[in-house]
């Protein structure tokens, strides 16, 4: 290789700018989360930001346990809650891409004991319906049974006692138990349980080392952020529970900021050696519109419309600077007093994930807050000035 070719491949100015932007982003995030901790909004946070094919940020802020001086870092494990749904949706999309499953496959063909209500056509619920929350069941049907630890097979046969509120595909109604039945369908066509499928197809190839899907593994992990609740304006540490490990697809995955960064980089298409993104792109196709204006994400500035795909929310918004319509792939998660957010901005090749060990209202606006910080820094020719500018402006504008 000639000297000229080496200079072309390694541009010192590009490297300098990359490091300046990375340091500016770290400084801005440290100020943001330090302020949230000082004001009593959160205890600790695991934060990951991916831009293009680089993991820019994967680190922690605050404490794992409010009683101790143990800091959250990039490999501290949190419970993900409903961020788990996104993993199940991506896995289902890969299986449909391979022809092992089809979106219009009926649940009752895979789980014979499943029947929905006492209706003329009780067995029309499909894989697409359960992954998009459009089965027609009332809001959170049998979530109580999931939280009680009942097996999915036992829950499945209870749906005969549920009266549908609409025909399948007609109404969005968020579910945990119904959603998790996808595990049984994927097991039927592969002979493997969900945890094995996720490990073999994604977690091992992507070197996601801290991720787990059972309570015992979490208890044996030394680097865990414990959950917290506020009482009389003070945080208290809570015990880890074993809820949702019987329904992994709905809320049973544990992971660190580093592993979520690797996951987002994969979803943005930067690991073609593992899988081409076309193999799972259907998970992000809008299946049904989520109406109303009451959901927190519908109040984000620039918001136009929200939909649900397969394990993912899809938002359309107007970017304030360009007026261009863009997309967000998003999900929130809450379990055992953890509260988490993940969002990918495909047009900007950007991913943001925030894991919190308290059920904080900060989660409702942390995604647009951090998106603005990233944009201020990476669209500025002077990253140092952008940090000061971001810190002064609290209004979020897309």
VEXZAFI-269273 format. One record per residue (C-alpha): residue number from 0; residue in three letters; y, x, z. Coordinates in steps of 0.1 Angstrom, whole numbers. Last residue first. Layout:
BEGIN
(NUM, ALA, (Y, X, Z))
...
REM end
This chain:
BEGIN
(397, UNK, (176, -371, 158))
(396, UNK, (203, -374, 184))
(395, UNK, (196, -369, 221))
(394, UNK, (227, -371, 243))
(393, UNK, (226, -344, 270))
(392, UNK, (249, -318, 253))
(391, UNK, (260, -288, 274))
(390, UNK, (226, -272, 277))
(389, UNK, (220, -275, 240))
(388, UNK, (253, -257, 231))
(387, UNK, (245, -229, 256))
(386, UNK, (211, -224, 240))
(385, UNK, (225, -227, 205))
(384, UNK, (249, -199, 212))
(383, UNK, (221, -175, 219))
(382, UNK, (201, -187, 189))
(381, UNK, (229, -177, 165))
(380, UNK, (221, -188, 129))
(379, UNK, (213, -222, 143))
(378, UNK, (186, -245, 128))
(377, UNK, (160, -230, 150))
(376, UNK, (179, -232, 183))
(375, UNK, (195, -266, 180))
(374, UNK, (163, -280, 165))
(373, UNK, (141, -268, 193))
(372, UNK, (165, -282, 220))
(371, UNK, (167, -315, 201))
(370, UNK, (129, -318, 199))
(369, UNK, (127, -310, 236))
(368, UNK, (149, -339, 246))
(367, UNK, (132, -362, 220))
(366, UNK, (98, -354, 236))
(365, UNK, (110, -355, 273))
(364, UNK, (124, -390, 270))
(363, UNK, (98, -412, 286))
(362, UNK, (80, -384, 303))
(361, UNK, (110, -378, 326))
(360, UNK, (101, -411, 342))
(359, UNK, (76, -391, 362))
(358, UNK, (40, -398, 371))
(357, UNK, (33, -364, 386))
(356, UNK, (13, -334, 375))
(355, UNK, (31, -333, 341))
(354, UNK, (17, -321, 307))
(353, UNK, (43, -317, 279))
(352, UNK, (32, -313, 243))
(351, UNK, (55, -305, 213))
(350, UNK, (44, -299, 177))
(349, UNK, (65, -289, 147))
(348, UNK, (58, -285, 110))
(347, UNK, (92, -302, 103))
(346, UNK, (77, -329, 80))
(345, UNK, (47, -332, 102))
(344, UNK, (66, -339, 135))
(343, UNK, (38, -338, 161))
(342, UNK, (42, -354, 195))
(341, UNK, (22, -352, 228))
(340, UNK, (32, -366, 261))
(339, UNK, (16, -365, 296))
(338, UNK, (17, -382, 330))
(337, UNK, (-7, -372, 358))
(336, UNK, (-9, -397, 386))
(335, UNK, (-48, -401, 384))
(334, UNK, (-44, -410, 347))
(333, UNK, (-15, -413, 323))
(332, UNK, (-12, -405, 287))
(331, UNK, (14, -407, 259))
(330, UNK, (7, -405, 222))
(329, UNK, (26, -394, 191))
(328, UNK, (25, -387, 154))
(327, UNK, (62, -386, 144))
(326, UNK, (75, -394, 109))
(325, UNK, (107, -389, 90))
(324, UNK, (134, -409, 72))
(323, UNK, (162, -387, 62))
(322, UNK, (197, -393, 75))
(321, UNK, (202, -355, 73))
(320, UNK, (217, -347, 107))
(319, UNK, (206, -378, 125))
(318, UNK, (170, -378, 115))
(317, UNK, (160, -414, 109))
(316, UNK, (128, -425, 125))
(315, UNK, (93, -437, 117))
(314, UNK, (68, -437, 145))
(313, UNK, (30, -433, 143))
(312, UNK, (10, -438, 175))
(311, UNK, (-24, -421, 175))
(310, UNK, (-60, -430, 184))
(309, UNK, (-67, -444, 149))
(308, UNK, (-34, -456, 136))
(307, UNK, (-8, -475, 157))
(306, UNK, (26, -483, 143))
(305, UNK, (62, -479, 154))
(304, UNK, (94, -487, 135))
(303, UNK, (130, -474, 129))
(302, UNK, (138, -451, 159))
(301, UNK, (170, -431, 154))
(300, UNK, (175, -425, 191))
(299, UNK, (144, -431, 211))
(298, UNK, (143, -466, 224))
(297, UNK, (111, -476, 206))
(296, UNK, (94, -447, 224))
(295, UNK, (101, -464, 258))
(294, UNK, (84, -496, 247))
(293, UNK, (106, -527, 250))
(292, UNK, (118, -530, 214))
(291, UNK, (92, -554, 199))
(290, UNK, (64, -549, 175))
(289, UNK, (37, -523, 172))
(288, UNK, (28, -524, 135))
(287, UNK, (-9, -521, 126))
(286, UNK, (-30, -496, 107))
(285, UNK, (-5, -468, 102))
(284, UNK, (-24, -438, 87))
(283, UNK, (-25, -409, 111))
(282, UNK, (-63, -409, 117))
(281, UNK, (-66, -409, 79))
(280, UNK, (-56, -372, 79))
(279, UNK, (-89, -360, 94))
(278, UNK, (-106, -342, 65))
(277, UNK, (-73, -337, 47))
(276, UNK, (-64, -313, 75))
(275, UNK, (-89, -287, 62))
(274, UNK, (-113, -276, 88))
(273, UNK, (-121, -245, 108))
(272, UNK, (-110, -219, 82))
(271, UNK, (-82, -243, 74))
(270, UNK, (-67, -236, 108))
(269, UNK, (-29, -242, 102))
(268, UNK, (-31, -279, 92))
(267, UNK, (-6, -295, 116))
(266, UNK, (-36, -308, 135))
(265, UNK, (-49, -273, 141))
(264, UNK, (-16, -260, 154))
(263, UNK, (-15, -291, 177))
(262, UNK, (-49, -283, 191))
(261, UNK, (-41, -246, 197))
(260, UNK, (-10, -257, 216))
(259, UNK, (-30, -282, 236))
(258, UNK, (-53, -254, 245))
(257, UNK, (-24, -233, 258))
(256, UNK, (-9, -262, 277))
(255, UNK, (-41, -267, 296))
(254, UNK, (-69, -293, 292))
(253, UNK, (-88, -321, 308))
(252, UNK, (-104, -349, 288))
(251, UNK, (-116, -383, 301))
(250, UNK, (-90, -408, 290))
(249, UNK, (-102, -434, 264))
(248, UNK, (-126, -411, 244))
(247, UNK, (-141, -398, 276))
(246, UNK, (-152, -432, 289))
(245, UNK, (-175, -424, 318))
(244, UNK, (-152, -395, 327))
(243, UNK, (-125, -422, 331))
(242, UNK, (-122, -421, 369))
(241, UNK, (-135, -391, 388))
(240, UNK, (-106, -387, 411))
(239, UNK, (-86, -356, 421))
(238, UNK, (-70, -360, 455))
(237, UNK, (-32, -365, 458))
(236, UNK, (-4, -341, 469))
(235, UNK, (27, -357, 483))
(234, UNK, (61, -357, 467))
(233, UNK, (92, -367, 487))
(232, UNK, (118, -394, 479))
(231, UNK, (103, -418, 505))
(230, UNK, (68, -414, 488))
(229, UNK, (64, -398, 454))
(228, UNK, (30, -392, 441))
(227, UNK, (13, -359, 431))
(226, UNK, (-17, -347, 410))
(225, UNK, (-31, -312, 414))
(224, UNK, (-25, -286, 387))
(223, UNK, (-57, -267, 382))
(222, UNK, (-64, -230, 379))
(221, UNK, (-96, -225, 399))
(220, UNK, (-117, -247, 377))
(219, UNK, (-148, -258, 396))
(218, UNK, (-134, -292, 404))
(217, UNK, (-125, -297, 367))
(216, UNK, (-160, -289, 356))
(215, UNK, (-174, -314, 381))
(214, UNK, (-151, -341, 370))
(213, UNK, (-162, -341, 334))
(212, UNK, (-147, -335, 299))
(211, UNK, (-135, -299, 299))
(210, UNK, (-109, -277, 281))
(209, UNK, (-99, -243, 294))
(208, UNK, (-114, -223, 266))
(207, UNK, (-100, -238, 234))
(206, UNK, (-112, -211, 210))
(205, UNK, (-104, -232, 180))
(204, UNK, (-141, -230, 167))
(203, UNK, (-153, -238, 203))
(202, UNK, (-130, -268, 209))
(201, UNK, (-131, -284, 175))
(200, UNK, (-165, -293, 159))
(199, UNK, (-190, -280, 184))
(198, UNK, (-170, -289, 216))
(197, UNK, (-158, -323, 203))
(196, UNK, (-193, -333, 192))
(195, UNK, (-209, -321, 224))
(194, UNK, (-184, -341, 245))
(193, UNK, (-189, -372, 224))
(192, UNK, (-226, -373, 227))
(191, UNK, (-249, -361, 199))
(190, UNK, (-274, -379, 178))
(189, UNK, (-249, -379, 149))
(188, UNK, (-249, -415, 136))
(187, UNK, (-257, -433, 169))
(186, UNK, (-235, -409, 190))
(185, UNK, (-205, -417, 169))
(184, UNK, (-210, -455, 174))
(183, UNK, (-216, -451, 212))
(182, UNK, (-184, -430, 216))
(181, UNK, (-164, -456, 195))
(180, UNK, (-171, -479, 224))
(179, UNK, (-143, -461, 242))
(178, UNK, (-116, -482, 224))
(177, UNK, (-131, -514, 238))
(176, UNK, (-130, -501, 274))
(175, UNK, (-95, -486, 271))
(174, UNK, (-75, -512, 253))
(173, UNK, (-40, -519, 240))
(172, UNK, (-35, -552, 222))
(171, UNK, (-21, -551, 186))
(170, UNK, (-29, -584, 168))
(169, UNK, (-44, -594, 135))
(168, UNK, (-71, -569, 128))
(167, UNK, (-99, -588, 145))
(166, UNK, (-90, -625, 149))
(165, UNK, (-68, -634, 178))
(164, UNK, (-67, -638, 216))
(163, UNK, (-104, -633, 219))
(162, UNK, (-122, -650, 249))
(161, UNK, (-141, -624, 269))
(160, UNK, (-175, -634, 283))
(159, UNK, (-195, -619, 254))
(158, UNK, (-176, -587, 261))
(157, UNK, (-199, -580, 291))
(156, UNK, (-225, -565, 269))
(155, UNK, (-203, -536, 260))
(154, UNK, (-195, -528, 296))
(153, UNK, (-231, -521, 304))
(152, UNK, (-234, -498, 274))
(151, UNK, (-201, -481, 283))
(150, UNK, (-214, -472, 318))
(149, UNK, (-196, -486, 348))
(148, UNK, (-174, -461, 367))
(147, UNK, (-151, -486, 385))
(146, UNK, (-122, -473, 364))
(145, UNK, (-141, -484, 332))
(144, UNK, (-148, -517, 348))
(143, UNK, (-112, -523, 357))
(142, UNK, (-102, -514, 321))
(141, UNK, (-123, -545, 313))
(140, UNK, (-99, -560, 288))
(139, UNK, (-67, -539, 289))
(138, UNK, (-46, -565, 269))
(137, UNK, (-67, -594, 257))
(136, UNK, (-93, -588, 230))
(135, UNK, (-85, -593, 193))
(134, UNK, (-102, -560, 182))
(133, UNK, (-68, -547, 171))
(132, UNK, (-64, -517, 194))
(131, UNK, (-64, -492, 165))
(130, UNK, (-96, -474, 174))
(129, UNK, (-114, -506, 182))
(128, UNK, (-103, -523, 150))
(127, UNK, (-111, -495, 127))
(126, UNK, (-146, -492, 141))
(125, UNK, (-151, -529, 133))
(124, UNK, (-150, -562, 152))
(123, UNK, (-166, -589, 131))
(122, UNK, (-194, -597, 155))
(121, UNK, (-183, -629, 172))
(120, UNK, (-180, -651, 141))
(119, UNK, (-182, -687, 153))
(118, UNK, (-167, -677, 187))
(117, UNK, (-182, -674, 221))
(116, UNK, (-167, -641, 230))
(115, UNK, (-171, -607, 215))
(114, UNK, (-208, -596, 211))
(113, UNK, (-221, -562, 219))
(112, UNK, (-258, -560, 229))
(111, UNK, (-267, -546, 194))
(110, UNK, (-244, -516, 198))
(109, UNK, (-244, -498, 164))
(108, UNK, (-245, -529, 142))
(107, UNK, (-225, -548, 168))
(106, UNK, (-196, -524, 163))
(105, UNK, (-193, -533, 127))
(104, UNK, (-186, -505, 102))
(103, UNK, (-153, -512, 84))
(102, UNK, (-139, -478, 91))
(101, UNK, (-170, -461, 77))
(100, UNK, (-192, -436, 95))
(99, UNK, (-214, -407, 84))
(98, UNK, (-196, -405, 51))
(97, UNK, (-182, -371, 57))
(96, UNK, (-146, -383, 57))
(95, UNK, (-158, -411, 80))
(94, UNK, (-171, -385, 104))
(93, UNK, (-139, -365, 102))
(92, UNK, (-118, -396, 109))
(91, UNK, (-139, -404, 139))
(90, UNK, (-133, -369, 153))
(89, UNK, (-95, -372, 148))
(88, UNK, (-95, -406, 165))
(87, UNK, (-115, -393, 195))
(86, UNK, (-92, -364, 200))
(85, UNK, (-62, -387, 198))
(84, UNK, (-77, -410, 224))
(83, UNK, (-78, -381, 249))
(82, UNK, (-40, -382, 250))
(81, UNK, (-49, -413, 270))
(80, UNK, (-54, -394, 302))
(79, UNK, (-48, -357, 298))
(78, UNK, (-59, -343, 332))
(77, UNK, (-42, -310, 337))
(76, UNK, (-54, -274, 336))
(75, UNK, (-33, -244, 342))
(74, UNK, (-37, -220, 313))
(73, UNK, (0, -217, 303))
(72, UNK, (11, -212, 339))
(71, UNK, (19, -235, 368))
(70, UNK, (30, -216, 399))
(69, UNK, (13, -215, 433))
(68, UNK, (37, -214, 462))
(67, UNK, (19, -241, 481))
(66, UNK, (27, -275, 495))
(65, UNK, (39, -289, 461))
(64, UNK, (6, -279, 445))
(63, UNK, (4, -268, 409))
(62, UNK, (41, -257, 411))
(61, UNK, (71, -255, 387))
(60, UNK, (71, -245, 351))
(59, UNK, (42, -235, 329))
(58, UNK, (37, -217, 296))
(57, UNK, (26, -221, 260))
(56, UNK, (57, -216, 238))
(55, UNK, (60, -204, 202))
(54, UNK, (25, -209, 191))
(53, UNK, (29, -200, 155))
(52, UNK, (15, -216, 123))
(51, UNK, (46, -237, 116))
(50, UNK, (62, -244, 149))
(49, UNK, (41, -250, 180))
(48, UNK, (55, -259, 214))
(47, UNK, (35, -260, 246))
(46, UNK, (46, -270, 281))
(45, UNK, (26, -273, 313))
(44, UNK, (48, -290, 339))
(43, UNK, (51, -290, 377))
(42, UNK, (65, -310, 405))
(41, UNK, (87, -335, 386))
(40, UNK, (119, -356, 390))
(39, UNK, (130, -342, 423))
(38, UNK, (164, -331, 411))
(37, UNK, (155, -294, 415))
(36, UNK, (123, -299, 395))
(35, UNK, (141, -316, 366))
(34, UNK, (168, -289, 366))
(33, UNK, (142, -261, 366))
(32, UNK, (126, -280, 337))
(31, UNK, (156, -279, 315))
(30, UNK, (169, -244, 325))
(29, UNK, (134, -229, 318))
(28, UNK, (132, -248, 286))
(27, UNK, (165, -234, 274))
(26, UNK, (156, -198, 284))
(25, UNK, (122, -201, 267))
(24, UNK, (138, -214, 235))
(23, UNK, (163, -186, 235))
(22, UNK, (135, -161, 239))
(21, UNK, (115, -175, 210))
(20, UNK, (146, -177, 189))
(19, UNK, (155, -141, 195))
(18, UNK, (119, -130, 189))
(17, UNK, (118, -148, 156))
(16, UNK, (152, -135, 146))
(15, UNK, (141, -99, 153))
(14, UNK, (109, -103, 133))
(13, UNK, (128, -118, 104))
(12, UNK, (152, -88, 105))
(11, UNK, (124, -63, 106))
(10, UNK, (107, -78, 76))
(9, UNK, (71, -68, 77))
(8, UNK, (54, -78, 44))
(7, UNK, (83, -67, 22))
(6, UNK, (88, -35, 41))
(5, UNK, (51, -27, 37))
(4, UNK, (53, -34, 0))
(3, UNK, (82, -10, -4))
(2, UNK, (63, 17, 15))
(1, UNK, (34, 14, -9))
(0, UNK, (0, 0, 0))
REM end
